């Protein structure tokens, strides 16, 4: 599974990547702002995007909308700082938290 992690905080990105890549079947890429998230999503075509809603240059909401405009089938999981990183990573790895695909027309 290819997962794009978009967050402007290095420690959060590296922590999530470390947890996710503990599985051999997970490959991660990272973005530090909304604009870079859009570019990497369209270029790399991940299976899942973890997208912080508060990103510089382009908000997570606007980045998600732009990604969905071009790649409507990529599931995007919006992240918030209130969810512990280990919980988020482990939830995805274990299958407890599954991304929900939302169409671009409803503010994804």
C-alpha positions as CSV (number, residue, x, y, z in Angstrom):
1,X,0.0,0.0,0.0
2,X,1.3,3.5,-0.9
3,X,0.4,6.2,1.6
4,X,1.1,9.9,1.3
5,X,1.5,11.7,4.6
6,X,0.9,15.4,4.4
7,X,1.7,17.4,7.6
8,X,3.8,20.4,8.2
9,X,5.3,19.1,11.4
10,X,8.4,16.9,10.8
11,X,8.0,14.9,14.0
12,X,4.4,14.0,13.2
13,X,5.3,12.9,9.6
14,X,8.3,10.9,10.7
15,X,6.4,9.2,13.6
16,X,3.5,8.2,11.3
17,X,5.9,6.9,8.6
18,X,7.8,4.9,11.2
19,X,4.7,3.2,12.4
20,X,3.2,2.6,9.0
21,X,6.5,1.3,7.4
22,X,6.8,-1.2,10.2
23,X,4.9,-3.4,7.8
24,X,6.7,-4.6,4.7
25,X,3.7,-3.9,2.4
26,X,3.6,-0.2,3.1
27,X,5.5,2.5,1.2
28,X,5.2,6.1,2.3
29,X,5.8,9.5,0.7
30,X,5.6,12.8,2.5
31,X,4.5,16.4,1.9
32,X,5.1,19.5,4.1
33,X,2.3,21.8,2.8
34,X,-1.0,21.6,0.8
35,X,0.5,22.5,-2.5
36,X,3.2,19.8,-2.3
37,X,0.5,17.3,-1.2
38,X,-1.5,18.0,-4.3
39,X,1.6,17.7,-6.5
40,X,2.8,14.4,-4.9
41,X,-0.7,12.9,-4.9
42,X,-1.2,13.6,-8.6
43,X,2.4,12.4,-9.5
44,X,2.7,9.4,-7.1
45,X,-0.9,8.2,-7.1
46,X,-1.0,6.8,-3.5
47,X,-3.6,4.3,-2.3
48,X,-4.4,6.5,0.7
49,X,-3.6,10.1,1.8
50,X,-3.3,11.2,5.4
51,X,-3.9,14.9,5.2
52,X,-3.6,17.4,8.0
53,X,-6.4,20.0,7.7
54,X,-4.1,22.8,8.8
55,X,-1.3,23.1,6.2
56,X,0.6,26.1,5.0
57,X,0.3,27.4,1.4
58,X,-3.0,25.5,0.8
59,X,-5.2,24.2,3.5
60,X,-5.9,20.5,3.9
61,X,-9.5,21.1,2.9
62,X,-8.5,22.9,-0.3
63,X,-5.8,20.3,-1.1
64,X,-8.3,17.5,-0.7
65,X,-10.7,19.3,-3.0
66,X,-8.0,19.7,-5.6
67,X,-6.8,16.1,-5.4
68,X,-10.4,14.8,-5.6
69,X,-10.9,17.0,-8.7
70,X,-8.1,15.1,-10.5
71,X,-8.1,11.7,-8.7
72,X,-11.6,11.1,-7.3
73,X,-10.9,7.5,-6.3
74,X,-8.0,8.2,-3.9
75,X,-9.3,8.0,-0.4
76,X,-8.3,10.8,1.9
77,X,-8.2,10.6,5.6
78,X,-8.1,14.1,7.2
79,X,-6.0,14.2,10.3
80,X,-6.2,16.5,13.3
81,X,-3.6,17.1,16.0
82,X,-6.0,15.8,18.7
83,X,-5.6,12.1,17.6
84,X,-2.4,10.5,19.0
85,X,-0.1,9.6,16.1
86,X,0.6,6.1,17.3
87,X,-3.2,5.5,17.6
88,X,-3.7,6.8,14.0
89,X,-0.9,4.7,12.6
90,X,-1.7,1.5,14.4
91,X,-5.4,1.9,13.5
92,X,-4.6,2.0,9.9
93,X,-2.0,-0.8,10.0
94,X,-4.4,-3.1,11.9
95,X,-7.4,-2.2,9.7
96,X,-9.4,-0.7,12.6
97,X,-9.5,2.7,10.8
98,X,-10.4,2.5,7.2
99,X,-10.4,5.5,4.9
100,X,-13.8,6.7,3.6
101,X,-13.9,7.9,0.0
102,X,-15.9,11.1,-0.3
103,X,-16.9,12.6,-3.6
104,X,-15.4,16.0,-4.5
105,X,-18.8,17.8,-4.6
106,X,-19.4,17.8,-0.9
107,X,-16.4,19.6,0.5
108,X,-14.0,16.7,0.8
